[in-house]
Amino acid sequence: MTVRLPEELDAQLEAIARARHISKHAVIIEAAARFANSESKTDRVLSLADEITERYADTLQRLEDA
């Protein structure tokens, strides 16, 4: 895969890589993994929220009407 980055972002990644004594490739892999994990957690939380809303719909409606 080839990734073309804006110059400013490329410079930021270069600085991070240099400071951590790793390659830009390693920085991008770590960032992609963090993003994927974050998105996965977001999907699970939204799914659980939907389940809770369905399960307690009557209770939530009563609270809203109170």
N, C-alpha and C positions, 0 to 999 in steps of 0.2 A: 504494500500500500504506500502511496505517496501522499504526503500531507503538505500543502502549501499554506504557510502561516503569514499573517501580516507581519511586517518588519518589527513593529513594536512588541508584539507577542513573542516573536522569535527571540528578540533581545532579552525579554524578561525570562524566558525559559533557559536561555544560555546562562544568564546570571544565576538563576536558581541551581542549574546543573553544576556550574563552576563552584558555587558556595558549598554544595553538598558533595562535591567530588564524585559525581556520577554523570552519565551521558544524558543528553536531551531526550534520547529515546526512552531511557529509564524514567525520566520525569513525566513524559507523556503517557507511558504505560501506567504509572502510579495514578496520575490524574484521571485517566479513563476508567481505571478500576474503581476509584472513589466515586466518580460520577455514576457508574453502573450500579454500584451498591446503594447509593443514595436514591436513585430512581426506583430501584427494586423495593426499598423500604417505603418510599412514598406510595407505590402501588399497593403494598400490603396494608398500610395504614388506611388508605382510601377504601379498600375492600372491607376492612374490619368496620370502618365507620358506616358503610352501607349496610352491613349485616346487623349492626347494633340499631341503626335507624329502623330497619324492617322489623326486628325482633321486638322493639319497644315502641312501635308506632302508636299503639293505643295509649300507653303511659305518657308519651310525649304530647299527644293530642290533648289529653286531660290536663297536663301541666300548662299547655298553651291556653286552654279555655279557662283556667282558674283565675 
